Amino acid sequence: MQSLQVFVNSTPDPFNMTLLMENNTYYNNTNITDLQLRNQFILPWWRQMIWTLLFACMIVVATGGNLIVIWIVLAHKRMRTVTNYFLVNLSIADAMVSTLNVTFNYIYMLNSHWPFGTLYCKICQFVAVLTICASVFTLMAISIDRYMAIMNPLRPHMGKRATLCIAIFIWIVGAILSLPMLLFYTTYTQNFANGEIRVICYGDFPNRDDNGLSYDEYLYNVIFMVLTYVLPIGSMTFTYARIGLELWGSQSIGENTAGQLEGIRSKRRVVKMMIVVVVIFAVCWLPFHVYFIITSYFPEITNEPYIQEVFLGIYWLAMSNSMYNPIIYCWMNSRFRRGFAHFFSWCPMVQVPAEPSLSRSEALTSRYSCTGSPQTNTRISRNGTSSCTPSERPCTTSSTTSTSESRFEHDDAHTDARNSYIDLHDFTVTSVVLGETNADVNRET
């Protein structure tokens, strides 16, 4: 009788991303019922209640928060920027992982029993890997877009159509990397002497040696870890470090108008938010990868009685990354914060802004007039300090707004190009503000 790989004393791996398999035992002509009388992986009821509460909170916040983010961007024209479209793509991936994967894998890990059939065993793992790829590749796309917009402001950057094409490409690449889940994942039914059964969802990769280890699986896991963690984190560290030096460096970058100064401050806010998102992603997923590296070289630790709950904690931390992003947006971005307030306007405890400014119809309207007084230019240095200097141009400005927030965050990729073009051609303040407003409107339509 051919050997059969089964999981006996190990926590089931929902993603099958171990570098070497997690204490899988290979049995030759051995009946599992001779070794175990009952399912040993059923947790006490009070521990199940604690983990159920933790996972339920995470699923509700992740699913609800990401759906609200999608609504805020798609329902309000002023929010439809390149960066925000990428955030929508990220929210779709996070909502998918919380609804289509976490719920089912949590039930599986709770008692180490898969009750959802072979077909969904394949689909669930496929969705898990797909959403991981979509999330990390989207974060990379955002960092590259911010890098190009800030480091090369005069060059044309991607528009909405290019953003959509990149998002589609991200999902196609993720689907290709997820194909082994559909091909090799299956289920195995384990029968116990007391009449209980345990169905295991696992990856049956080919070319296994006498110890049950598959070189094909090892190679796939190494490639997957490099492509979805090592390279993305390294790439984003480089791009955001360069952006940080550009925006917060100590060297002077010359004179800037008030509009240019606000544009730089806006970009700093966006970059700060994305750096926080990337750091949270790296922190949440690092223990997950480290766990599998350790168990690859020391598989005996998976026999410890506490390992099931250790893995539940590590898995919860990795999956909880999907619920942090909406919280970060609401915390660090005033528009998203206002959008969340409007969504929860039915709640008496939520204070809704009196003059919302998410839609284009409520955009900033400015009124400028030239007089005989000198214009004031603003000099900003990379360390964040600014100073005002008079200009020879006899022009002053006055502005009124139709919203409670008079300065909008021009975080799209063309802001730098417009500001540089205006500075080179020595336009008046009227041309600066009205030109930017018209450019934004044309780009959004």
NUZA-141802 format. One line per 8 residues: number of its first residue (from 1); their letters; for each residue x, y, z of C-alpha. Coordinates in nm, 3 decimals. Layout:
<atoms>
NUM = A = X:Y:Z | ...;
</atoms>
This chain:
<atoms>
1 = MQSLQVFV = 0.000:0.000:0.000 | 0.136:0.338:-0.105 | 0.244:0.579:0.166 | -0.001:0.843:0.275 | 0.085:1.188:0.408 | -0.130:1.304:0.695 | -0.122:1.570:0.961 | -0.125:1.409:1.303;
9 = NSTPDPFN = 0.034:1.622:1.571 | 0.064:1.951:1.385 | -0.147:2.257:1.346 | -0.303:2.261:0.999 | -0.145:2.512:0.764 | -0.418:2.719:0.594 | -0.190:2.853:0.321 | 0.049:2.560:0.280;
17 = MTLLMENN = 0.336:2.810:0.279 | 0.583:2.619:0.490 | 0.937:2.605:0.355 | 0.950:2.244:0.470 | 0.630:2.082:0.578 | 0.503:2.130:0.929 | 0.590:1.803:1.105 | 0.406:1.593:0.850;
25 = TYYNNTNI = 0.436:1.221:0.932 | 0.473:0.958:0.662 | 0.328:0.620:0.738 | 0.399:0.301:0.548 | 0.119:0.048:0.562 | 0.001:0.196:0.893 | -0.355:0.258:0.998 | -0.404:0.591:1.177;
33 = TDLQLRNQ = -0.673:0.439:1.400 | -0.403:0.226:1.560 | -0.223:0.542:1.673 | -0.506:0.765:1.790 | -0.831:0.684:1.963 | -0.990:1.031:1.932 | -0.946:1.376:1.782 | -0.695:1.546:2.011;
41 = FILPWWRQ = -0.733:1.892:1.855 | -1.068:1.996:2.002 | -1.012:2.295:2.232 | -1.202:2.342:2.560 | -1.525:2.538:2.520 | -1.399:2.848:2.703 | -1.094:2.874:2.475 | -1.318:2.831:2.175;
49 = MIWTLLFA = -1.531:3.119:2.302 | -1.229:3.349:2.339 | -1.095:3.273:1.992 | -1.443:3.298:1.841 | -1.486:3.645:1.989 | -1.146:3.759:1.863 | -1.199:3.626:1.512 | -1.559:3.753:1.496;
57 = CMIVVATG = -1.450:4.107:1.586 | -1.174:4.094:1.327 | -1.405:3.966:1.053 | -1.675:4.227:1.124 | -1.431:4.520:1.135 | -1.234:4.404:0.831 | -1.538:4.334:0.615 | -1.740:4.638:0.719;
65 = GNLIVIWI = -1.447:4.881:0.721 | -1.319:4.783:0.378 | -1.666:4.794:0.222 | -1.711:5.146:0.361 | -1.376:5.250:0.213 | -1.489:5.122:-0.127 | -1.814:5.319:-0.095 | -1.637:5.640:0.009;
73 = VLAHKRMR = -1.410:5.637:-0.296 | -1.659:5.523:-0.559 | -1.955:5.733:-0.441 | -1.769:6.066:-0.419 | -1.599:6.212:-0.723 | -1.346:6.414:-0.527 | -1.213:6.090:-0.382 | -1.147:5.927:-0.719;
81 = TVTNYFLV = -0.771:5.971:-0.738 | -0.506:5.725:-0.851 | -0.395:5.648:-0.496 | -0.752:5.601:-0.376 | -0.831:5.364:-0.662 | -0.540:5.150:-0.550 | -0.679:5.166:-0.196 | -1.009:5.034:-0.335;
89 = NLSIADAM = -0.820:4.742:-0.488 | -0.653:4.679:-0.153 | -0.990:4.695:0.025 | -1.141:4.443:-0.216 | -0.861:4.198:-0.137 | -0.895:4.254:0.238 | -1.274:4.210:0.226 | -1.233:3.887:0.031;
97 = VSTLNVTF = -0.984:3.739:0.274 | -1.206:3.816:0.573 | -1.525:3.674:0.419 | -1.410:3.391:0.193 | -1.108:3.264:0.382 | -1.069:3.362:0.747 | -1.412:3.243:0.855 | -1.365:2.895:0.711;
105 = NYIYMLNS = -1.001:2.852:0.808 | -1.080:2.958:1.164 | -1.345:2.686:1.191 | -1.093:2.441:1.049 | -0.814:2.536:1.289 | -1.042:2.546:1.592 | -1.091:2.169:1.590 | -0.855:2.069:1.308;
113 = HWPFGTLY = -1.154:1.944:1.108 | -1.255:2.061:0.758 | -1.632:2.020:0.708 | -1.666:2.216:0.382 | -1.570:1.955:0.121 | -1.283:1.907:-0.121 | -1.393:2.171:-0.371 | -1.400:2.454:-0.121;
121 = CKICQFVA = -1.076:2.326:0.029 | -0.918:2.416:-0.305 | -1.112:2.742:-0.345 | -1.044:2.864:0.008 | -0.667:2.822:-0.022 | -0.673:2.971:-0.372 | -0.852:3.281:-0.241 | -0.610:3.308:0.050;
129 = VLTICASV = -0.300:3.316:-0.169 | -0.473:3.534:-0.431 | -0.567:3.802:-0.180 | -0.221:3.803:-0.023 | -0.072:3.865:-0.369 | -0.328:4.133:-0.451 | -0.266:4.316:-0.122 | 0.112:4.325:-0.132;
137 = FTLMAISI = 0.134:4.400:-0.506 | -0.114:4.685:-0.465 | 0.098:4.831:-0.186 | 0.397:4.808:-0.418 | 0.205:4.982:-0.697 | 0.111:5.267:-0.463 | 0.472:5.313:-0.352 | 0.596:5.318:-0.711;
145 = DRYMAIMN = 0.324:5.565:-0.814 | 0.413:5.797:-0.523 | 0.782:5.762:-0.605 | 0.733:5.857:-0.971 | 0.501:6.146:-0.886 | 0.735:6.301:-0.631 | 1.076:6.219:-0.774 | 0.981:6.292:-1.138;
153 = PLRPHMGK = 0.708:6.558:-1.115 | 0.740:6.689:-1.471 | 0.689:6.352:-1.637 | 0.338:6.232:-1.721 | 0.209:5.979:-1.475 | -0.060:5.716:-1.478 | -0.425:5.809:-1.511 | -0.733:5.617:-1.414;
161 = RATLCIAI = -0.727:5.386:-1.715 | -0.366:5.288:-1.646 | -0.455:5.236:-1.281 | -0.735:4.997:-1.379 | -0.502:4.804:-1.610 | -0.243:4.769:-1.336 | -0.508:4.649:-1.090 | -0.627:4.384:-1.337;
169 = FIWIVGAI = -0.266:4.278:-1.399 | -0.213:4.243:-1.023 | -0.507:4.002:-0.993 | -0.390:3.802:-1.296 | -0.041:3.757:-1.149 | -0.195:3.664:-0.814 | -0.416:3.404:-0.981 | -0.115:3.250:-1.155;
177 = LSLPMLLF = 0.077:3.225:-0.827 | -0.233:3.071:-0.665 | -0.283:2.793:-0.921 | -0.094:2.527:-0.719 | -0.364:2.562:-0.453 | -0.627:2.448:-0.703 | -0.407:2.172:-0.843 | -0.265:2.010:-0.531;
185 = YTTYTQNF = -0.495:2.082:-0.239 | -0.730:1.803:-0.140 | -0.890:1.642:0.165 | -0.822:1.328:0.361 | -1.061:1.161:0.605 | -0.911:1.027:0.926 | -1.116:0.774:1.122 | -1.071:0.732:1.497;
193 = ANGEIRVI = -1.131:0.420:1.706 | -1.411:0.587:1.902 | -1.609:0.649:1.582 | -1.511:1.015:1.532 | -1.382:1.137:1.200 | -1.145:1.419:1.110 | -1.128:1.564:0.759 | -0.798:1.731:0.674;
201 = CYGDFPNR = -0.750:1.997:0.405 | -0.388:1.983:0.295 | -0.153:2.029:-0.001 | -0.056:1.701:-0.167 | 0.241:1.824:-0.371 | 0.424:1.571:-0.592 | 0.780:1.436:-0.573 | 0.798:1.353:-0.204;
209 = DDNGLSYD = 1.094:1.177:-0.051 | 1.095:0.904:0.214 | 1.042:1.165:0.487 | 0.731:1.303:0.320 | 0.901:1.623:0.203 | 0.828:1.755:-0.146 | 1.098:1.950:-0.329 | 0.831:2.101:-0.554;
217 = EYLYNVIF = 0.647:2.233:-0.251 | 0.969:2.364:-0.101 | 1.059:2.547:-0.422 | 0.711:2.695:-0.455 | 0.711:2.816:-0.096 | 1.052:2.981:-0.130 | 0.946:3.160:-0.449 | 0.617:3.264:-0.294;
225 = MVLTYVLP = 0.779:3.407:0.019 | 1.035:3.599:-0.184 | 0.773:3.743:-0.421 | 0.511:3.832:-0.160 | 0.722:3.942:0.137 | 1.097:3.983:0.091 | 1.100:4.171:-0.241 | 0.790:4.386:-0.171;
233 = IGSMTFTY = 0.911:4.495:0.172 | 1.256:4.569:0.032 | 1.113:4.761:-0.262 | 0.877:4.969:-0.051 | 1.151:5.041:0.203 | 1.367:5.181:-0.076 | 1.094:5.389:-0.244 | 0.958:5.542:0.076;
241 = ARIGLELW = 1.310:5.611:0.204 | 1.386:5.807:-0.112 | 1.053:5.986:-0.092 | 1.120:6.072:0.271 | 1.458:6.221:0.184 | 1.296:6.425:-0.091 | 1.009:6.560:0.120 | 1.175:6.586:0.462;
249 = GSQSIGEN = 1.539:6.643:0.370 | 1.735:6.933:0.515 | 1.836:7.104:0.190 | 1.638:7.400:0.064 | 1.421:7.341:-0.238 | 1.368:7.706:-0.329 | 1.069:7.934:-0.336 | 0.715:7.800:-0.345;
257 = TAGQLEGI = 0.379:7.965:-0.361 | 0.123:7.897:-0.092 | -0.045:7.647:-0.323 | 0.281:7.462:-0.381 | 0.349:7.459:-0.007 | 0.011:7.301:0.059 | 0.075:7.048:-0.218 | 0.398:6.940:-0.050;
265 = RSKRRVVK = 0.227:6.914:0.287 | -0.050:6.708:0.127 | 0.200:6.468:-0.023 | 0.367:6.430:0.314 | 0.035:6.334:0.470 | -0.031:6.073:0.202 | 0.320:5.929:0.229 | 0.296:5.914:0.609;
273 = MMIVVVVI = -0.029:5.722:0.583 | 0.110:5.473:0.331 | 0.428:5.421:0.537 | 0.210:5.331:0.837 | 0.011:5.087:0.617 | 0.330:4.917:0.497 | 0.482:4.895:0.846 | 0.163:4.739:0.985;
281 = FAVCWLPF = 0.162:4.491:0.697 | 0.524:4.391:0.763 | 0.469:4.354:1.138 | 0.152:4.147:1.100 | 0.297:3.901:0.851 | 0.649:3.864:0.992 | 0.556:3.618:1.274 | 0.361:3.409:1.023;
289 = HVYFIITS = 0.664:3.361:0.799 | 0.904:3.319:1.092 | 0.681:3.049:1.241 | 0.703:2.835:0.929 | 1.076:2.888:0.895 | 1.128:2.772:1.254 | 0.899:2.470:1.223 | 1.076:2.375:0.900;
297 = YFPEITNE = 1.404:2.327:1.084 | 1.260:2.223:1.421 | 0.945:2.025:1.335 | 0.939:1.860:1.676 | 0.796:2.176:1.833 | 0.468:2.111:1.653 | 0.417:1.820:1.894 | 0.393:2.060:2.186;
305 = PYIQEVFL = 0.043:2.087:2.337 | 0.037:2.466:2.313 | 0.126:2.488:1.943 | -0.234:2.493:1.821 | -0.313:2.811:2.013 | 0.023:2.963:1.924 | -0.059:2.918:1.559 | -0.410:3.053:1.610;
313 = GIYWLAMS = -0.256:3.368:1.756 | -0.005:3.403:1.473 | -0.274:3.341:1.214 | -0.506:3.595:1.378 | -0.231:3.859:1.373 | -0.159:3.801:1.003 | -0.525:3.809:0.904 | -0.599:4.109:1.126;
321 = NSMYNPII = -0.392:4.318:0.887 | -0.706:4.334:0.673 | -0.892:4.531:0.942 | -0.622:4.787:1.023 | -0.616:4.971:0.691 | -0.965:5.131:0.719 | -0.876:5.239:1.073 | -0.553:5.399:0.945;
329 = YCWMNSRF = -0.736:5.583:0.666 | -0.993:5.719:0.910 | -0.724:5.822:1.157 | -0.480:5.987:0.917 | -0.696:6.122:0.634 | -0.958:6.390:0.694 | -1.163:6.299:0.388 | -1.191:5.934:0.481;
337 = RRGFAHFF = -1.270:6.041:0.835 | -1.552:6.259:0.704 | -1.673:5.975:0.481 | -1.693:5.735:0.774 | -1.882:6.000:0.972 | -2.140:6.035:0.694 | -2.180:5.660:0.665 | -2.254:5.636:1.038;
345 = SWCPMVQV = -2.468:5.950:1.044 | -2.761:5.739:1.165 | -2.576:5.684:1.493 | -2.656:5.961:1.748 | -2.304:5.933:1.894 | -2.139:6.028:1.562 | -2.097:6.396:1.485 | -2.139:6.463:1.114;
353 = PAEPSLSR = -1.955:6.763:0.968 | -2.190:7.052:0.894 | -2.046:7.115:0.548 | -1.924:6.792:0.388 | -1.679:6.833:0.105 | -1.635:6.491:-0.048 | -1.813:6.556:-0.376 | -1.692:6.785:-0.653;
361 = SEALTSRY = -2.004:7.001:-0.637 | -1.892:7.114:-0.292 | -1.533:7.180:-0.397 | -1.323:7.478:-0.303 | -1.414:7.805:-0.474 | -1.155:8.080:-0.463 | -1.174:8.449:-0.540 | -0.852:8.630:-0.618;
369 = SCTGSPQT = -0.788:8.996:-0.708 | -0.470:9.186:-0.782 | -0.396:9.511:-0.604 | -0.096:9.730:-0.555 | 0.038:9.537:-0.255 | 0.323:9.293:-0.298 | 0.263:8.921:-0.335 | 0.397:8.694:-0.064;
377 = NTRISRNG = 0.593:8.383:-0.168 | 0.669:8.099:0.068 | 1.006:7.930:0.093 | 0.997:7.576:0.227 | 1.294:7.362:0.314 | 1.302:6.986:0.318 | 1.312:6.975:0.693 | 0.964:7.125:0.703;
385 = TSSCTPSE = 1.046:7.486:0.798 | 0.900:7.767:0.592 | 0.947:8.142:0.557 | 0.761:8.418:0.377 | 0.935:8.658:0.138 | 0.786:8.946:-0.061 | 0.776:8.921:-0.438 | 0.797:9.196:-0.698;
393 = RPCTTSST = 0.463:9.096:-0.844 | 0.193:9.336:-0.716 | -0.077:9.092:-0.630 | -0.264:8.985:-0.317 | -0.521:8.719:-0.269 | -0.836:8.658:-0.079 | -1.028:8.337:-0.076 | -1.361:8.202:0.036;
401 = TSTSESRF = -1.461:7.843:0.066 | -1.790:7.661:0.049 | -1.670:7.396:0.291 | -1.540:7.368:0.643 | -1.204:7.248:0.507 | -1.066:7.518:0.278 | -0.756:7.332:0.164 | -0.795:7.012:-0.033;
409 = EHDDAHTD = -0.539:6.739:-0.045 | -0.410:6.731:-0.403 | -0.263:6.385:-0.374 | -0.286:6.279:-0.737 | 0.022:6.226:-0.948 | -0.008:6.548:-1.149 | 0.008:6.802:-0.868 | 0.385:6.837:-0.880;
417 = ARNSYIDL = 0.382:6.874:-1.258 | 0.120:7.150:-1.245 | 0.301:7.339:-0.970 | 0.634:7.319:-1.153 | 0.472:7.429:-1.480 | 0.311:7.725:-1.307 | 0.637:7.825:-1.142 | 0.834:7.804:-1.468;
425 = HDFTVTSV = 0.592:8.021:-1.659 | 0.545:8.274:-1.379 | 0.168:8.259:-1.375 | -0.036:8.478:-1.144 | -0.197:8.340:-0.830 | -0.531:8.343:-1.008 | -0.393:8.112:-1.279 | -0.238:7.887:-1.017;
433 = VLGETNAD = -0.555:7.814:-0.821 | -0.809:7.818:-1.101 | -0.578:7.621:-1.329 | -0.537:7.348:-1.069 | -0.910:7.332:-1.008 | -0.992:7.299:-1.378 | -0.722:7.038:-1.427 | -0.864:6.831:-1.143;
441 = VNRET = -1.215:6.855:-1.286 | -1.104:6.757:-1.636 | -0.901:6.465:-1.501 | -1.191:6.334:-1.297 | -1.433:6.344:-1.588;
</atoms>
